[in-house]
Amino acid sequence: MKKITNNIKEISRLLALIVLFAWTSTAQNEANPWQITIGVNAVDVYPVGEDSPQGSYFDEFFNLEDHWNILPSVSTLSVGRYFKDNFSFAFTASLNRIEKWGQTATNPSLKVDDLMYYALDGSVKYSLSNLVKSKRLEPFIGLGGGYTWIEEGPYNTNNAKKSSANVGAGTLNGTLGLSYWFSDYIGLTYSTTYKHSFKDYLTKHFQHALGLSINFGGEVIEEETVEDILPTIIPDSDGDGINDNLDRCPNVSGVASNNGCPPKPVDVDSDGDGLLDSVDNCPKIKGPASNKGCPLPDSDNDGIVDSADRCPKVPGIPENNGCPYKEVVVGDRGSDLNNLSKRILFDTSKSSFKQETYAVLGEIVKIINQHPEAQFKLEGHTDSTGNSAMNMKLSERRVKAVRDYLVNNGVPASALVTEAFGESKPTASNATREGRKQNRRVEVIRIK
């Protein structure tokens, strides 16, 4: 008995180290297809339809005191891997000690001599979370098989092999279970498994398990950045036309000739362009300091000076660097509008926008309002990382957020329709980081 107790203690220490490893791994990942569950198990050999001293199926099924055998230690470990469409595979190892076998008319808790119990099982699990439509509760069913050993005793003697310290046989297993998730990573899982033995000398039995489930093992998803999309903007706190990094008086409106500080009383700035008349080549007309106070040329009179105008001979708009937007054609996924929509960025696993996205949405509002007769479709897409059902819901929330912003900023609601596709329509391979980045998008397409 002392040797058995020592073995149990060593196994408990090993399982505790595995929990620590899983916890640290979880903190480093966003999407976690692997799952580890660690906890305790109870073995009940009574309500399995056998002859006395066992009982009929499900007789006194929840009689913990008389029939359940529970080892007061960490006694079960399960490692699972999610595949797709709510299916996953799990491998489970467990141990226990049997001291309650059944009951007689005078003894409701028939004892045996602390028989050791070991089991190795594999199962395919199917999650029913879509049916209950809950983010916290996840019922599931499982089917599989394994091999179980119970130390030889008075009711499980292997006469065919004369004598054996551990009587073992294969089993066919069926499982019902329920998980409650405190977060995307940690939950509490309870399961009941019926194990049907293929040999008479290994009794059929029920095994119940309660444990802590931890999701881990996914790839860290890096968020898109806008460093290469939008230029860096240096603030001008006092609005005097001189950026703060060049302004000696950044909180007081001043002039360039005085390094951003107010002009000296002996000189004036007649045109208010920040240059004192004494150094302004065009003192009556506003102009930048870089052109000595004279206005910069604007050949197409679109309000954008030639030096900043990519189309200096054709009137355009500031949002397109002085060039006009191309006509938005029905069904054109390569239009300026759709390309612009791919710059819409969201916070990680949320439908809220990154701050830089509001400038992009403002440009989209202007383009759509240039076509009052048209109708546009907003499509939401994700990559394939994580659960497909969660990806569908995420794409629904994100495309709705874009629609709400456009409507709240002047786009008629009748001009917009939405559709979410989740991970079903990738434009690039989800096997690479760059491909997944391209697949996380909201597209805007003219449909009539």
Number of C-alpha atoms within 10 A of each C-alpha: 7 7 8 11 9 11 11 19 13 11 15 16 12 12 17 14 11 14 18 10 11 19 17 11 16 21 12 14 16 21 20 23 19 20 22 23 25 26 21 22 26 22 25 25 23 31 21 21 15 15 9 12 17 21 19 14 12 12 13 13 16 12 12 13 10 19 27 25 22 21 16 11 16 22 24 24 24 19 18 20 20 19 13 14 11 16 15 19 19 20 17 18 17 21 26 25 21 25 18 24 23 22 18 12 7 7 11 15 18 16 15 14 14 16 17 18 19 18 19 18 19 21 21 19 23 18 18 17 18 13 9 11 10 12 14 14 18 20 20 18 18 22 17 19 18 19 16 23 19 24 20 21 18 8 13 16 20 19 9 8 8 7 11 14 14 19 21 23 19 19 24 19 20 19 20 16 19 19 22 18 18 12 11 15 18 20 19 18 22 19 19 20 21 19 24 19 21 13 14 11 18 23 24 21 19 23 19 20 22 20 22 19 25 25 27 25 18 17 14 12 14 10 11 15 12 15 8 7 9 13 8 9 7 10 13 17 16 17 14 23 19 25 17 18 10 12 23 16 19 21 15 15 19 24 24 21 19 16 16 25 20 16 19 12 6 6 12 15 19 16 17 17 24 29 30 23 19 11 14 24 16 18 21 15 14 19 21 16 20 9 12 15 24 19 16 16 13 17 16 17 14 18 15 23 17 18 11 12 23 15 19 21 15 14 17 21 15 14 16 14 15 23 19 14 15 10 12 20 15 14 14 14 15 12 19 16 23 19 14 16 22 16 21 22 24 19 12 14 13 11 18 15 17 14 10 16 17 14 13 17 20 14 16 21 16 15 18 23 14 12 14 11 9 17 18 19 18 20 22 28 27 26 26 20 19 17 17 18 15 16 22 18 15 21 27 20 16 25 24 20 14 22 18 13 15 20 15 10 13 12 19 14 13 10 19 20 16 15 15 22 18 24 24 15 13 19 14 14 15 17 11 9 15 11 15 21 18 18 24 22 24 22 19 28 23 22 15 12
